[in-house]
Amino acid sequence: MTGPGRGPQGVYDQINGPGPQAPPQGSGLIQGAAAAPPPPPNYSELGSGQAKADFAAASANGGWEFDPAAMDAVIKSLEDCLESDFRKARREADVLNQIQPPGHEVGSEGYTVAANNSGSSYQAFMQGAWDYTNSYLDTLRQIRTAYQNQDQAAIDALRQIGKAD
């Protein structure tokens, strides 16, 4: 793990953790009035950090050797995932955000608002997942390039970044 609040466990903890607390009684604050919502997680940073942490953990003991064919296979698999799976899911998310009411009454219009809000949430989720995976993939490419160029300084820097968190 890359530290508290990071990586997939950090996302899980953030989603399932306790919600914001009410202001103290008599403080004069209306709950939520003074608090801005927290910014969304930076999934690109999370993906890159996780790839660096995985690399640092895998290469920490002296017995690990870089396998270019295995790295290329992982990179190809992630590229295929981004190109096909994510593309399909993003198209489906777009459809979920364009639902029209079947009628012009309160029930149909209310359903449509809820359905389109759900579609928007799904789009945001898909974008975060794509950013995470793409960033992870970019970091793997950096690792592969460092090994191909036999750039020991880059390799050491990537290991340190993963361990620093």
C-alpha positions as a Markdown table, in Angstrom:
| # | Residue | x | y | z |
|---|---|---|---|---|
| 1 | Met | 0.0 | 0.0 | 0.0 |
| 2 | Thr | 1.2 | 3.5 | -0.7 |
| 3 | Gly | 0.1 | 4.9 | 2.7 |
| 4 | Pro | -3.1 | 5.9 | 4.4 |
| 5 | Gly | -5.7 | 7.4 | 2.0 |
| 6 | Arg | -3.9 | 6.3 | -1.2 |
| 7 | Gly | -4.4 | 3.7 | -3.8 |
| 8 | Pro | -7.6 | 1.5 | -4.1 |
| 9 | Gln | -7.8 | 1.1 | -0.3 |
| 10 | Gly | -7.7 | 4.9 | 0.2 |
| 11 | Val | -10.6 | 5.3 | -2.3 |
| 12 | Tyr | -12.5 | 2.6 | -0.5 |
| 13 | Asp | -11.9 | 4.2 | 2.9 |
| 14 | Gln | -12.9 | 7.6 | 1.6 |
| 15 | Ile | -16.2 | 6.3 | 0.1 |
| 16 | Asn | -17.1 | 4.1 | 3.2 |
| 17 | Gly | -15.7 | 6.4 | 5.9 |
| 18 | Pro | -17.8 | 8.5 | 8.2 |
| 19 | Gly | -19.4 | 11.5 | 6.7 |
| 20 | Pro | -18.9 | 15.1 | 7.7 |
| 21 | Gln | -19.9 | 15.9 | 11.3 |
| 22 | Ala | -22.5 | 18.5 | 12.3 |
| 23 | Pro | -21.2 | 21.8 | 13.7 |
| 24 | Pro | -21.2 | 22.1 | 17.5 |
| 25 | Gln | -24.5 | 23.0 | 19.1 |
| 26 | Gly | -24.9 | 26.8 | 19.4 |
| 27 | Ser | -22.0 | 27.6 | 17.0 |
| 28 | Gly | -24.3 | 29.6 | 14.8 |
| 29 | Leu | -23.2 | 27.6 | 11.7 |
| 30 | Ile | -25.7 | 25.8 | 9.6 |
| 31 | Gln | -24.6 | 22.3 | 8.8 |
| 32 | Gly | -22.6 | 22.3 | 5.6 |
| 33 | Ala | -23.0 | 26.1 | 5.0 |
| 34 | Ala | -19.4 | 27.0 | 5.6 |
| 35 | Ala | -17.9 | 23.8 | 4.3 |
| 36 | Ala | -17.0 | 23.4 | 0.6 |
| 37 | Pro | -17.3 | 19.8 | -0.6 |
| 38 | Pro | -13.9 | 18.1 | -0.7 |
| 39 | Pro | -12.2 | 18.0 | -4.0 |
| 40 | Pro | -12.5 | 14.8 | -6.0 |
| 41 | Pro | -9.5 | 12.4 | -5.7 |
| 42 | Asn | -6.8 | 12.9 | -8.4 |
| 43 | Tyr | -7.0 | 9.5 | -10.0 |
| 44 | Ser | -4.0 | 10.2 | -12.2 |
| 45 | Glu | -1.8 | 10.7 | -9.2 |
| 46 | Leu | -3.3 | 7.6 | -7.5 |
| 47 | Gly | -2.7 | 5.5 | -10.6 |
| 48 | Ser | 0.9 | 6.7 | -11.0 |
| 49 | Gly | 1.6 | 6.3 | -7.3 |
| 50 | Gln | 0.2 | 2.8 | -7.2 |
| 51 | Ala | 2.3 | 1.7 | -10.2 |
| 52 | Lys | 5.4 | 3.2 | -8.6 |
| 53 | Ala | 4.6 | 1.5 | -5.3 |
| 54 | Asp | 4.0 | -1.8 | -7.0 |
| 55 | Phe | 7.3 | -1.5 | -8.9 |
| 56 | Ala | 9.2 | -0.5 | -5.7 |
| 57 | Ala | 7.7 | -3.5 | -3.8 |
| 58 | Ala | 8.5 | -5.9 | -6.6 |
| 59 | Ser | 12.0 | -4.8 | -7.1 |
| 60 | Ala | 12.9 | -4.2 | -3.5 |
| 61 | Asn | 14.6 | -7.5 | -2.9 |
| 62 | Gly | 17.7 | -8.2 | -4.9 |
| 63 | Gly | 16.2 | -11.3 | -6.6 |
| 64 | Trp | 13.9 | -9.4 | -9.0 |
| 65 | Glu | 14.9 | -9.1 | -12.6 |
| 66 | Phe | 13.2 | -6.9 | -15.2 |
| 67 | Asp | 11.5 | -9.1 | -17.9 |
| 68 | Pro | 10.8 | -6.9 | -21.0 |
| 69 | Ala | 8.4 | -9.5 | -22.5 |
| 70 | Ala | 6.3 | -9.7 | -19.4 |
| 71 | Met | 6.3 | -5.9 | -19.1 |
| 72 | Asp | 5.3 | -5.5 | -22.7 |
| 73 | Ala | 2.4 | -8.0 | -22.2 |
| 74 | Val | 1.1 | -6.1 | -19.2 |
| 75 | Ile | 1.4 | -2.8 | -21.1 |
| 76 | Lys | -0.4 | -4.3 | -24.1 |
| 77 | Ser | -3.2 | -5.7 | -21.9 |
| 78 | Leu | -3.8 | -2.3 | -20.3 |
| 79 | Glu | -3.7 | -0.5 | -23.7 |
| 80 | Asp | -6.3 | -3.0 | -25.0 |
| 81 | Cys | -8.4 | -2.4 | -21.9 |
| 82 | Leu | -8.3 | 1.4 | -22.4 |
| 83 | Glu | -9.0 | 1.1 | -26.1 |
| 84 | Ser | -11.8 | -1.4 | -26.0 |
| 85 | Asp | -13.3 | -1.9 | -22.6 |
| 86 | Phe | -13.2 | 1.7 | -21.4 |
| 87 | Arg | -14.3 | 3.0 | -24.8 |
| 88 | Lys | -17.4 | 0.8 | -24.8 |
| 89 | Ala | -18.2 | 1.7 | -21.1 |
| 90 | Arg | -17.8 | 5.4 | -21.9 |
| 91 | Arg | -20.2 | 5.1 | -24.9 |
| 92 | Glu | -22.7 | 3.4 | -22.6 |
| 93 | Ala | -22.2 | 6.1 | -19.9 |
| 94 | Asp | -23.0 | 8.8 | -22.6 |
| 95 | Val | -26.3 | 7.0 | -23.4 |
| 96 | Leu | -27.2 | 6.9 | -19.7 |
| 97 | Asn | -26.9 | 10.7 | -19.5 |
| 98 | Gln | -29.3 | 11.4 | -22.3 |
| 99 | Ile | -32.5 | 9.7 | -21.2 |
| 100 | Gln | -35.7 | 11.5 | -22.2 |
| 101 | Pro | -38.9 | 11.3 | -20.2 |
| 102 | Pro | -41.6 | 8.9 | -21.6 |
| 103 | Gly | -44.3 | 11.4 | -20.7 |
| 104 | His | -44.7 | 15.0 | -19.5 |
| 105 | Glu | -45.9 | 14.4 | -16.0 |
| 106 | Val | -44.1 | 14.6 | -12.6 |
| 107 | Gly | -43.3 | 10.9 | -12.4 |
| 108 | Ser | -41.7 | 10.6 | -15.8 |
| 109 | Glu | -39.8 | 13.8 | -15.5 |
| 110 | Gly | -38.6 | 13.0 | -11.9 |
| 111 | Tyr | -37.5 | 9.6 | -13.1 |
| 112 | Thr | -35.6 | 11.1 | -16.0 |
| 113 | Val | -33.8 | 13.6 | -13.7 |
| 114 | Ala | -32.7 | 10.7 | -11.4 |
| 115 | Ala | -31.7 | 8.5 | -14.3 |
| 116 | Asn | -29.6 | 11.3 | -15.9 |
| 117 | Asn | -28.0 | 12.2 | -12.6 |
| 118 | Ser | -27.1 | 8.5 | -12.2 |
| 119 | Gly | -25.6 | 8.6 | -15.8 |
| 120 | Ser | -23.6 | 11.7 | -14.9 |
| 121 | Ser | -22.2 | 9.9 | -11.8 |
| 122 | Tyr | -21.3 | 6.9 | -13.9 |
| 123 | Gln | -19.6 | 9.1 | -16.4 |
| 124 | Ala | -17.5 | 10.7 | -13.6 |
| 125 | Phe | -16.7 | 7.2 | -12.2 |
| 126 | Met | -15.6 | 6.0 | -15.7 |
| 127 | Gln | -13.4 | 9.1 | -16.2 |
| 128 | Gly | -11.7 | 8.5 | -12.9 |
| 129 | Ala | -11.2 | 4.9 | -13.6 |
| 130 | Trp | -9.8 | 5.8 | -17.1 |
| 131 | Asp | -7.5 | 8.4 | -15.6 |
| 132 | Tyr | -6.2 | 5.9 | -13.0 |
| 133 | Thr | -5.5 | 3.2 | -15.5 |
| 134 | Asn | -4.0 | 5.5 | -18.1 |
| 135 | Ser | -1.7 | 7.0 | -15.5 |
| 136 | Tyr | -0.7 | 3.5 | -14.2 |
| 137 | Leu | 0.0 | 2.6 | -17.8 |
| 138 | Asp | 2.1 | 5.7 | -18.5 |
| 139 | Thr | 4.2 | 4.9 | -15.4 |
| 140 | Leu | 4.8 | 1.3 | -16.6 |
| 141 | Arg | 6.0 | 2.8 | -19.9 |
| 142 | Gln | 8.4 | 5.0 | -18.0 |
| 143 | Ile | 9.8 | 2.0 | -16.1 |
| 144 | Arg | 10.2 | 0.0 | -19.3 |
| 145 | Thr | 11.9 | 2.9 | -21.0 |
| 146 | Ala | 14.3 | 3.3 | -18.0 |
| 147 | Tyr | 15.2 | -0.3 | -18.2 |
| 148 | Gln | 15.6 | -0.3 | -22.0 |
| 149 | Asn | 17.9 | 2.7 | -21.8 |
| 150 | Gln | 19.7 | 1.2 | -18.7 |
| 151 | Asp | 19.1 | 4.4 | -16.9 |
| 152 | Gln | 19.9 | 3.5 | -13.3 |
| 153 | Ala | 19.2 | 7.0 | -12.0 |
| 154 | Ala | 15.6 | 6.8 | -13.4 |
| 155 | Ile | 15.1 | 3.3 | -12.0 |
| 156 | Asp | 16.3 | 4.4 | -8.6 |
| 157 | Ala | 14.1 | 7.5 | -8.7 |
| 158 | Leu | 11.0 | 5.4 | -9.6 |
| 159 | Arg | 11.8 | 3.1 | -6.7 |
| 160 | Gln | 12.2 | 5.9 | -4.2 |
| 161 | Ile | 9.0 | 7.6 | -5.2 |
| 162 | Gly | 7.1 | 4.4 | -4.6 |
| 163 | Lys | 8.7 | 4.0 | -1.2 |
| 164 | Ala | 8.4 | 7.6 | 0.0 |
| 165 | Asp | 4.6 | 7.4 | 0.4 |
